[in-house]
Amino acid sequence: MRTFILPASYSPLRACEHKRPEIIPGDIIVQLAPGADANSIVALRETA
């Protein structure tokens, strides 16, 4: 299991829909709010 931190402008759902090869089932995707840094995590989901 790996973790990816994505900016607010990049949707974790879109990452899965586009089948990005670096994001595989079981990976954790963390999305930041606009203007947030890595200390301000707002969404955490595991890919299906």
Buried (B, 14 or more C-beta within 10 A) or exposed (E): EEEBEBEEEEBBEEBBEEEEEEBEEEBBBBBBEEEEEEEEEEEEEEBE
